[in-house]
Amino acid sequence: MKEPRLSKAETRILEQYWKLGTASVREVLETLPEDERVATTTVQTLVYRLEEKGAVERLRRLATPAL
């Protein structure tokens, strides 16, 4: 099966999860540099897409990089 392609924004969010491990959307947003900050709902949408692609798993209200 072909690996899903990630957008630049999805990759940037996934990089933050690699650094943080398990983290909330708010925690990921707070780690982004000021010039890369977007709305919380935008990060949430990107996390949902990453979950659909199998790149992260939701644990209760947190997400973690898939191994």
C-alpha positions as CSV (number, residue, x, y, z in Angstrom):
1,M,0.0,0.0,0.0
2,K,1.2,3.4,-0.9
3,E,2.2,5.8,2.0
4,P,0.0,8.8,2.2
5,R,1.5,12.1,1.1
6,L,1.5,14.9,3.7
7,S,1.1,18.6,3.0
8,K,3.8,21.0,4.2
9,A,1.4,22.1,7.0
10,E,0.7,18.5,8.0
11,T,4.4,17.8,8.1
12,R,5.1,20.8,10.3
13,I,2.4,19.7,12.8
14,L,3.8,16.1,12.8
15,E,7.3,17.5,13.5
16,Q,5.9,19.2,16.6
17,Y,4.4,15.9,17.7
18,W,7.8,14.2,17.2
19,K,9.4,16.8,19.5
20,L,6.6,16.8,22.1
21,G,5.4,13.2,22.0
22,T,1.9,13.1,23.3
23,A,0.4,16.6,23.2
24,S,-2.9,18.4,22.8
25,V,-3.7,20.6,19.9
26,R,-3.2,23.7,22.1
27,E,0.2,22.5,23.2
28,V,1.3,21.9,19.5
29,L,0.0,25.4,18.6
30,E,1.9,27.0,21.4
31,T,5.2,25.4,20.3
32,L,4.9,26.9,16.8
33,P,6.9,30.1,16.1
34,E,4.9,33.3,16.1
35,D,5.2,33.7,12.3
36,E,3.7,30.2,11.8
37,R,0.8,30.4,14.3
38,V,-2.6,29.7,12.9
39,A,-6.1,29.3,14.4
40,T,-6.6,26.5,16.9
41,T,-9.3,25.0,14.5
42,T,-6.8,24.9,11.7
43,V,-4.4,22.8,13.8
44,Q,-7.3,20.6,14.9
45,T,-8.2,20.0,11.2
46,L,-4.6,19.1,10.4
47,V,-4.5,16.7,13.3
48,Y,-7.8,15.1,12.1
49,R,-6.2,14.7,8.6
50,L,-3.1,13.2,10.1
51,E,-5.2,10.8,12.1
52,E,-7.1,9.7,8.9
53,K,-3.7,9.1,7.2
54,G,-2.5,7.0,10.1
55,A,0.3,9.5,11.1
56,V,-1.0,10.1,14.6
57,E,-3.3,8.3,17.0
58,R,-5.8,10.0,19.3
59,L,-5.5,9.0,22.9
60,R,-8.6,10.4,24.7
61,R,-8.1,14.1,24.1
62,L,-4.5,13.9,23.1
63,A,-2.7,12.8,19.9
64,T,0.7,11.0,19.6
65,P,2.8,10.2,16.6
66,A,2.1,6.7,15.2
67,L,5.0,4.3,15.3
